[in-house]
Amino acid sequence: MTIDWSKAPEGATHWDSRGNACSLGFMKPGLRTGEWEYAGCGGHWVLYGRADMNLINAMIPRPAPWSGEGLPPVGIVCEVKSGHGEFPTFVLCEVIAHFDGETKPCAAYVYTQHDGTRLVGQGTEQAFRPAPTPEQIAAEKREQEISELANDFYIVGFRSYRITAEDLHRLGYRKTEGGAA
């Protein structure tokens, strides 16, 4: 079972693996010692009450943030090196277990190929890195768009503003309602 912690409401510290029709599965400690609250279907916190052994055994703690040092913790989504050579790519994976390899500790992980096939792999700590944040993804997209625009400038040559504007127009760039192209 994969828990999507990105959908967890603020304050969620655990997941109730038993499931509940009126609960999103996310839990947090209540205001009083020993009490717990669960995220209700309406998105608000509901008092569960005192935790019994069934609940305690069913709760899965939220994985701690991983800095990129050592093996990623079980349950975390991160990136793993895929391919070999000078420019390997990275793919998203979920770490499912740790085990002792022949010479070093290893992590087992699952990932999805481009065709939708789910595969299992293993790697040492050097194979993993933290998944990019939404801010990093947006910055990479912006950099790619700027690089493409700069490439268009290179293709047309930076002759004059008027000629460059004509060439960019020919290439399909248009000024939109807020001034952005």
Salt bridges, closest charged atoms under 4 A:
ASP4 OD2 - LYS7 NZ 3.06
ASP16 OD2 - ARG18 NH2 2.98
GLU35 OE1 - ARG32 NE 3.46
GLU37 OE1 - LYS28 NZ 3.93
GLU79 OE1 - ARG129 NE 2.58
GLU145 OE2 - LYS141 NZ 3.54
GLU166 OE2 - ARG162 NE 2.86
ASP167 OD2 - ARG159 NH2 2.31
ASP167 OD1 - ARG170 NH2 3.90
